[in-house]
Amino acid sequence: MASAKPLILTKVLVFILAALPFLYLLYAILKQPGLLGANPAEYLTHQTGSWSLRFILITLAVSPLRQLTGLVTLIKFRRMLGLFAFFYVTLHLLVYIFIDLGRDWGHLVEDILERPFMTIGFLAWLLLIPLAVTSNRYMMRRMGKRWKKLHRLVYVIGTLACIHFIWLVKKDLQEPLIYTAIFVGLMLFRLPPGFFRKRIQT
């Protein structure tokens, strides 16, 4: 029982740290609107979107870090981090709908259908829903091998998120390209040893 206490405390700490960006934005909205800049809607949309992608990348980094460090307990934080990724993506979408568009549902549908960066961004959010719903242990046991196959959708989601960011900014590509490079690195780490050597030989 005593050995479980450090893990619980660490989980609480990770939860608090993961919630800090949201708490900061909430504080800015309620107490210090000046922190949101000249265009609060744009600031909130950008910040929630950036934290969405960051948490997707952090979640994807858990397995490589576990292998590199040998810290098996890192895997126990992946579910929480993945749910925070879903939370920030959902928050990103809600900010766009309620603050940027002013709950103009017709405009939202038009954006999703006619603006490619919105189409893939919305698709990424839709794909995250089944991952969030099935992230608990009960669903892991019930789905068996299908659970792992379903949760590989996170690779597709990460790809869509990077493309969404690149297409959104259009000109100043430094930030989205940094995230994209990190994502590509995390994907390359997952390739089996000798993957490229075998491809060259064939």
C-alpha positions as CSV (number, residue, x, y, z in Angstrom):
1,M,0.0,0.0,0.0
2,A,2.8,2.4,0.9
3,S,4.5,1.8,-2.5
4,A,1.4,3.0,-4.3
5,K,1.5,6.4,-2.6
6,P,4.4,7.8,-4.6
7,L,2.6,6.8,-7.9
8,I,-0.6,8.4,-6.8
9,L,1.1,11.6,-5.7
10,T,3.0,11.7,-9.0
11,K,-0.3,11.2,-10.9
12,V,-1.8,14.1,-9.0
13,L,1.2,16.3,-9.9
14,V,1.0,15.3,-13.5
15,F,-2.7,16.1,-13.5
16,I,-2.1,19.5,-12.0
17,L,0.7,20.3,-14.5
18,A,-1.5,19.2,-17.4
19,A,-4.4,21.3,-16.2
20,L,-2.2,24.5,-15.8
21,P,-2.6,25.8,-19.4
22,F,-6.4,25.5,-19.0
23,L,-6.4,27.2,-15.6
24,Y,-4.2,30.0,-16.9
25,L,-6.6,30.7,-19.8
26,L,-9.6,30.5,-17.4
27,Y,-7.9,33.0,-15.1
28,A,-7.1,35.3,-18.0
29,I,-10.7,35.2,-19.2
30,L,-12.3,35.8,-15.8
31,K,-9.7,38.0,-14.1
32,Q,-7.1,39.4,-16.5
33,P,-8.6,39.8,-20.1
34,G,-5.5,41.9,-21.0
35,L,-3.4,38.7,-21.0
36,L,-5.4,37.5,-24.1
37,G,-4.0,40.3,-26.3
38,A,-5.6,42.5,-28.8
39,N,-7.5,39.6,-30.4
40,P,-8.7,37.3,-27.6
41,A,-10.6,34.8,-29.9
42,E,-7.4,34.3,-32.0
43,Y,-5.2,34.0,-28.9
44,L,-7.5,31.4,-27.3
45,T,-7.9,29.4,-30.5
46,H,-4.1,29.4,-31.0
47,Q,-3.3,28.4,-27.4
48,T,-5.9,25.6,-27.1
49,G,-4.8,24.3,-30.5
50,S,-1.1,24.4,-29.6
51,W,-1.7,22.6,-26.3
52,S,-3.8,20.0,-28.1
53,L,-0.9,19.1,-30.4
54,R,1.6,19.2,-27.6
55,F,-0.4,16.7,-25.6
56,I,-0.8,14.4,-28.6
57,L,3.0,14.5,-28.9
58,I,3.6,14.0,-25.2
59,T,1.3,11.0,-25.2
60,L,3.1,9.5,-28.2
61,A,6.4,10.1,-26.4
62,V,5.5,7.9,-23.4
63,S,6.4,4.6,-25.1
64,P,9.8,5.8,-26.5
65,L,10.7,7.3,-23.1
66,R,9.8,4.1,-21.4
67,Q,12.1,2.1,-23.7
68,L,15.0,4.6,-23.4
69,T,14.8,5.1,-19.7
70,G,13.5,1.7,-18.6
71,L,10.9,3.3,-16.4
72,V,8.0,1.0,-16.9
73,T,5.7,3.2,-14.7
74,L,5.7,5.8,-17.4
75,I,3.0,3.8,-19.2
76,K,0.7,4.5,-16.3
77,F,0.5,8.1,-17.2
78,R,-0.3,7.6,-20.9
79,R,-4.1,7.3,-20.4
80,M,-4.3,10.6,-18.4
81,L,-2.1,12.4,-21.0
82,G,-4.2,11.1,-23.9
83,L,-7.4,12.2,-22.2
84,F,-5.9,15.7,-21.7
85,A,-5.1,15.7,-25.4
86,F,-8.8,15.0,-26.1
87,F,-9.8,17.7,-23.6
88,Y,-7.7,20.4,-25.2
89,V,-8.7,19.4,-28.7
90,T,-12.4,19.6,-27.6
91,L,-11.7,23.0,-25.9
92,H,-10.0,24.2,-29.1
93,L,-13.1,23.3,-31.1
94,L,-15.5,24.9,-28.5
95,V,-13.5,28.1,-28.5
96,Y,-13.8,28.2,-32.3
97,I,-17.5,27.5,-32.3
98,F,-18.6,29.7,-29.3
99,I,-16.1,32.6,-29.4
100,D,-14.8,32.8,-32.9
101,L,-18.0,31.9,-34.8
102,G,-20.4,33.1,-32.1
103,R,-22.3,29.8,-32.3
104,D,-23.0,30.2,-36.0
105,W,-23.6,26.5,-36.8
106,G,-24.2,27.1,-40.4
107,H,-20.8,28.8,-40.7
108,L,-19.2,25.9,-38.9
109,V,-20.6,23.3,-41.3
110,E,-19.6,25.5,-44.2
111,D,-16.0,25.7,-42.8
112,I,-15.8,22.0,-42.3
113,L,-17.0,21.2,-45.8
114,E,-15.1,23.9,-47.7
115,R,-11.9,24.7,-45.8
116,P,-9.5,21.8,-45.9
117,F,-7.6,22.6,-42.7
118,M,-11.0,22.6,-40.9
119,T,-12.0,19.3,-42.5
120,I,-8.9,17.4,-41.3
121,G,-9.0,19.2,-37.9
122,F,-12.6,18.1,-37.3
123,L,-11.8,14.6,-38.5
124,A,-8.9,14.4,-36.0
125,W,-11.3,15.4,-33.2
126,L,-13.8,12.7,-34.4
127,L,-11.1,10.0,-34.4
128,L,-10.1,11.0,-30.9
129,I,-13.6,10.3,-29.5
130,P,-13.5,6.5,-29.7
131,L,-10.0,6.6,-28.2
132,A,-11.2,8.6,-25.2
133,V,-14.3,6.4,-24.7
134,T,-12.2,3.2,-24.8
135,S,-9.3,4.4,-22.7
136,N,-10.4,2.7,-19.5
137,R,-9.3,-0.8,-18.3
138,Y,-12.7,-2.3,-18.8
139,M,-12.7,-1.5,-22.5
140,M,-9.1,-2.8,-22.8
141,R,-10.1,-6.2,-21.4
142,R,-13.3,-6.3,-23.4
143,M,-11.8,-5.4,-26.8
144,G,-8.6,-7.5,-26.4
145,K,-6.4,-7.2,-29.4
146,R,-8.8,-4.9,-31.1
147,W,-8.0,-2.2,-28.5
148,K,-4.5,-1.9,-29.7
149,K,-5.5,-1.7,-33.3
150,L,-8.1,1.0,-32.5
151,H,-5.6,3.1,-30.5
152,R,-3.2,3.1,-33.4
153,L,-5.5,5.7,-34.8
154,V,-3.4,8.1,-32.7
155,Y,-0.8,8.0,-35.5
156,V,-3.4,9.1,-38.0
157,I,-4.6,11.8,-35.6
158,G,-1.1,13.1,-35.1
159,T,-0.6,13.3,-38.8
160,L,-3.9,15.2,-39.3
161,A,-3.1,17.5,-36.4
162,C,0.3,18.5,-38.0
163,I,-1.2,19.0,-41.4
164,H,-4.1,21.1,-39.8
165,F,-1.6,23.4,-38.2
166,I,0.6,23.8,-41.3
167,W,-2.4,24.6,-43.5
168,L,-3.8,26.9,-40.9
169,V,-0.8,29.2,-40.6
170,K,0.2,29.1,-44.3
171,K,3.2,31.5,-44.0
172,D,4.9,31.4,-40.6
173,L,5.7,27.7,-40.6
174,Q,8.4,27.6,-37.9
175,E,6.2,26.4,-35.0
176,P,4.1,23.8,-36.9
177,L,7.2,22.4,-38.6
178,I,8.9,22.0,-35.2
179,Y,5.9,20.0,-34.0
180,T,5.8,18.0,-37.2
181,A,9.6,17.2,-36.9
182,I,9.0,15.9,-33.4
183,F,6.0,13.8,-34.6
184,V,8.1,12.3,-37.4
185,G,10.8,11.5,-35.0
186,L,8.4,9.7,-32.7
187,M,7.0,7.7,-35.6
188,L,10.5,6.8,-36.8
189,F,11.3,5.5,-33.3
190,R,8.5,3.0,-33.6
191,L,9.9,1.4,-36.8
192,P,11.4,-2.0,-36.2
193,P,15.2,-2.3,-36.0
194,G,16.8,-2.6,-39.4
195,F,13.7,-1.3,-41.2
196,F,15.5,1.0,-43.6
197,R,18.4,-1.5,-44.2
198,K,15.9,-4.2,-45.2
199,R,14.2,-1.8,-47.6
200,I,17.6,-0.9,-49.2
201,Q,18.5,-4.5,-49.6
202,T,15.2,-5.4,-51.3
